[in-house]
Amino acid sequence: MKKLAILLSVVVLTLGLTASVSAQGFTIYVDGTRGADDPMCGANPGPSACKTIQYAIDYKAGDGDTIIVAAGTYAENVNVDKPLILQGASRPIIDGNQTGPCITIAADGVTIDGFELTNGTTAGVASWGTDNSVISNNVIHDNLNVPGYAGMGIMFWSDSDDFDNNTIEGNEIYNNDRQGIYIGGETPDYISEGNTISGNTIYNNGLYTYPNGPDASAYGIQLSFADNNTIEENEIYDHDDWEPSPGFDFAQGIYLFDSNENVITGNNLHDNNYGVGLWRPSRAAGNNYINFNNIAGNTGYGVRTFDGAPHVDAEDNWWGSVNGPEHASNTFNVGFQGDAVSDNV
């Protein structure tokens, strides 16, 4: 009986280890300098690695696997159509070559970590209707609005689906032709929820200009038809390029379009035209919560509501002055107040 018990224990332990390996997935290596795309590639780094990221995704990786990409420049438009982890080692560069997004997320449960993403069209990272992805610790810049495309840093967009429970954290996002981050769509039929944008540094986005004036997309972060999301602990600045255009309101740190019950907290919003703008609900209005932020040094408004946006809870922020924000209702030490706020704030 002792021998049988020991044998059963070994079998159970072996099965447990096998299940653990299976749950964690395999690791595939990519090295654009020393690797080669062939049926035997990917098991080890260096000369045994695959040469391109796309080959590793298409022919070597399965659900739950990790692809580790060596330093170097990869001129690819990567399409991730499986739940994978893409992990950059020493921040490899993916150059979109102005032929599409640097990375397209086409499956739920994808992680993109540790890359430099540049020179893409549509976006550095683009997703159409996917959930539970993590985009972290990347540098995303200079993605372009080639005619017919968008040029955002990170884009979760669809007119036929929503995006839920995605995480965007610890990225540096700058000098993109349109929004730094965009989440949402163009119809209230699909509402994106449960997304978290945290710990990013986002600056100087919205650089594209039409021949007759600026594009209306100079936002650090935009939510459109997106409810119950969290924007926290980000630094967002230098979205203020259009001061010479009278009445042009589309340079904002954070812009909520028809989006309700979102939490904006712990952010540092400065040197934008508006720190936060909220505009034009077409459906039943809920509140948004803008609390415990540093909203100071913005040239137009700290917080502004547009076109029927409801009252917003914006208590307990630092506005740049102990006298509170500038508003007609604030009669305390007029002339020595902080960033302005509109009505309904």
PEPENOR-V650932 format. One record per pair of residues at least 6 apart in sequence whose C-alpha atoms are under 8 Angstrom apart, sorted by the first residue. I is the first residue (numbers start at 1). J is the second residue. Records with the same first field share a line. If there is no record, write none. Layout:
I: J, J
This chain:
23: 64
24: 64, 65
25: 62, 63, 64, 65, 66
26: 61, 64, 65, 66
27: 42, 43, 65, 66, 67, 68
28: 42, 43, 44, 49, 56, 60, 61, 65, 66, 67, 68
29: 42, 43, 44, 45, 49, 50, 56, 67, 68, 69, 70
30: 42, 45, 49, 50, 51, 52, 53, 56, 67, 68, 69, 70
31: 45, 46, 47, 49, 50, 51, 52, 69, 70, 71, 72
32: 50, 51, 52, 70, 72, 73, 74
33: 51, 72
34: 46, 47, 48, 49, 51
35: 41, 46, 47, 48, 49, 50, 51
36: 47, 48, 49, 50, 51, 52
37: 49, 50, 51, 52, 55, 56
38: 50
39: 59, 60
40: 48
41: 48, 49, 50
42: 48, 49, 50, 56, 60
43: 49
50: 56
52: 74
53: 69, 76, 78
54: 76, 78, 79
56: 67
57: 67, 80, 82
61: 67, 84
62: 82, 84
63: 82, 83, 84
64: 82, 83, 84, 85
65: 83, 84, 85
66: 84, 85, 86, 87
67: 84, 85, 86, 87
68: 86, 87, 88, 89
69: 86, 87, 88, 89, 92
70: 88, 89, 90, 91, 92
71: 88, 89, 90, 91, 92, 93
72: 92, 93
73: 92, 93, 94, 95
74: 92, 93, 94, 95
75: 94, 95, 96, 97
76: 94, 95, 96, 97, 102
77: 94, 95, 96, 99, 100, 101, 102, 103, 104
78: 101, 102, 103, 104
79: 103, 104, 105, 106
80: 103, 104, 105, 106, 107, 110
81: 105, 106, 107
82: 106, 107, 108, 110
83: 107, 108, 109, 110, 111
84: 109, 110, 111
85: 110, 111, 112, 113
86: 110, 111, 112, 113
87: 111, 112, 113, 114, 115
88: 113, 114, 115
89: 114
90: 114
91: 114, 115, 116, 138
92: 114, 115, 116
93: 115, 116, 117, 118
94: 102, 115, 116, 117, 118
95: 102, 117, 118, 119, 120
96: 102, 117, 118, 119, 120, 121, 124
97: 119, 120
98: 119, 120, 121, 144, 146
99: 120, 121
100: 120, 121, 122, 123
101: 120, 121, 122, 123, 124, 125, 126
102: 117, 118, 119, 120, 121, 123, 124, 125
103: 124, 125, 126
104: 125, 126, 127
105: 125, 126, 127, 128, 130
106: 127, 128, 130
107: 130, 131
108: 130, 131, 132, 133
109: 131, 132, 133, 134
110: 132, 133, 134
111: 133, 134, 135, 136
112: 134, 135, 136, 138
113: 134, 135, 136, 137, 138
114: 136, 137, 138, 139
115: 137, 138, 139
116: 138, 139, 140, 141
117: 124, 125, 138, 139, 140, 141
118: 124, 140, 141, 142, 143
119: 141, 142, 143, 144
120: 142, 143, 144, 151
121: 143, 144, 145, 146, 149, 150, 151, 152
122: 143, 144, 145, 149, 150, 151, 152, 155
123: 143, 144, 150, 151, 152, 153, 154, 155
124: 140, 141, 143, 151, 152, 153, 154, 155
125: 153, 154, 155
126: 154, 155, 156, 157
127: 155, 156, 157
128: 156, 157, 158, 161
129: 156, 157, 158, 160, 161, 162, 163
130: 156, 162, 163, 164
131: 163, 164, 165, 166
132: 164, 165, 166, 167
133: 165, 166, 167
134: 166, 167, 168, 169
135: 167, 168, 169, 171
136: 167, 168, 169, 170, 171
137: 169, 170, 171, 172
138: 170, 171, 172
139: 171, 172, 173
140: 153, 171, 172, 173, 174
141: 153, 173, 174, 175, 176
142: 151, 174, 175, 176, 177
143: 151, 152, 153, 175, 176, 177
144: 150, 151, 152, 176, 177, 178
145: 151, 152, 177, 178, 208
150: 177, 178
151: 176, 177, 178, 179
152: 176, 177, 178, 179, 180, 181, 182
153: 173, 174, 176, 178, 179, 180, 181
154: 179, 180, 181, 182
155: 181, 182, 183
156: 163, 182, 183, 184
157: 163, 182, 183, 184, 185
158: 184, 185, 186
159: 185, 186, 187, 190
160: 190
161: 190
162: 184, 185, 190, 191, 192, 193
163: 183, 184, 191, 192, 193, 195
164: 192, 193, 194, 195
165: 193, 194, 195, 196
166: 194, 195, 196
167: 195, 196, 197, 198
168: 196, 197, 198, 200
169: 196, 197, 198, 199, 200
170: 198, 199, 200, 201
171: 199, 200, 201
172: 200, 201, 202
173: 180, 200, 201, 202, 203
174: 180, 202, 203, 204, 205
175: 203, 204, 205, 206, 207
176: 204, 205, 206, 207
177: 205, 206, 207, 208
178: 205, 206, 207, 208, 215, 217, 218, 219
179: 205, 206, 217, 218, 219, 220, 221, 222
180: 202, 203, 205, 206, 219, 220, 221
181: 219, 220, 221, 222
182: 221, 222, 223, 224
183: 192, 222, 223, 224, 226
184: 191, 192, 223, 224, 225, 226
185: 224, 225
186: 224, 225
187: 225
188: 225, 283
190: 225
191: 225, 226, 227
192: 225, 226, 227
193: 226, 227, 228, 229
194: 227, 228, 229, 230
195: 228, 229, 230
196: 229, 230, 231, 232
197: 230, 231, 232, 234
198: 230, 231, 232, 233, 234
199: 232, 233, 234, 235
200: 233, 234, 235
201: 234, 235, 236
202: 220, 234, 235, 236, 237
203: 220, 236, 237, 238, 239
204: 220, 237, 238, 239, 240
205: 218, 219, 220, 238, 239
206: 215, 217, 218, 219, 239, 251
207: 218, 241
208: 214, 215
209: 215
214: 242
216: 250, 251
217: 250, 251
218: 239, 240, 241, 250, 251, 252
219: 239, 250, 251, 252, 253, 254, 255
220: 236, 237, 239, 252, 253, 254, 255
221: 253, 254, 255
222: 254, 255, 256, 257
223: 255, 256, 257, 259
224: 256, 257, 258, 259
225: 257, 258, 259
226: 258, 259, 260
227: 259, 260, 261, 262
228: 260, 261, 262, 263
229: 261, 262, 263
230: 262, 263, 264, 265
231: 262, 263, 264, 265, 267
232: 263, 264, 265, 266, 267
233: 265, 266, 267, 268
234: 266, 267, 268
235: 267, 268, 269
236: 253, 267, 268, 269, 270
237: 253, 269, 270, 271, 272
238: 253, 270, 271, 272
239: 251, 252, 253, 271, 272, 273
240: 251, 252, 271, 272, 273, 274, 299
241: 251
242: 248, 251
243: 273
249: 273, 274
251: 272, 273, 274
252: 272, 273, 274, 275, 276, 277
253: 269, 270, 272, 273, 274, 275, 276
254: 275, 276, 277
255: 276, 277, 278, 279
256: 276, 277, 278, 279
257: 278, 279, 280, 281
258: 278, 279, 280, 281, 282, 283
259: 281
260: 285, 286, 287, 288
261: 286, 287, 288, 289
262: 287, 288, 289
263: 288, 289, 290, 291
264: 288, 289, 290, 291, 293
265: 289, 290, 291, 292, 293
266: 291, 292, 293, 294
267: 292, 293, 294, 295
268: 293, 294, 295
269: 275, 293, 294, 295, 296, 298
270: 294, 295, 296, 297, 298
271: 296, 297, 298, 299
272: 297, 298, 299, 300
273: 298, 299, 300, 301
274: 298, 299, 300, 301, 302, 303, 304
275: 295, 298, 301, 302, 303
276: 301, 302, 303, 304
277: 303, 304, 305, 306
278: 304, 305, 306, 309
279: 305, 306, 307, 308, 309
280: 306, 307, 308, 309
281: 308, 309
285: 309, 310
286: 310
287: 310, 311, 312, 313
288: 312, 313
289: 312, 313, 314
290: 312, 313, 314, 315, 317
291: 313, 314, 315, 316, 317
292: 315, 316, 317, 318
293: 316, 317, 318
294: 317, 318, 319, 320
295: 302, 317, 318, 319, 320, 339
296: 302, 318, 319, 320, 338, 339
297: 320, 339
298: 339
299: 339
300: 339, 340
301: 339, 340, 341, 342
302: 319, 325, 339, 340, 341
303: 340, 341, 342, 345
304: 341, 342, 343, 345
305: 342, 343, 344, 345
309: 344
310: 344
311: 344, 345
312: 344, 345
313: 345
314: 345
318: 324
319: 325, 337, 338, 339
320: 337, 338, 339
321: 336, 337, 338
322: 337, 338
323: 332, 333, 336, 337, 338
324: 330, 337, 338
325: 337, 338, 339, 340, 341
326: 334, 337, 338, 339, 340, 341
327: 340, 341, 342, 343
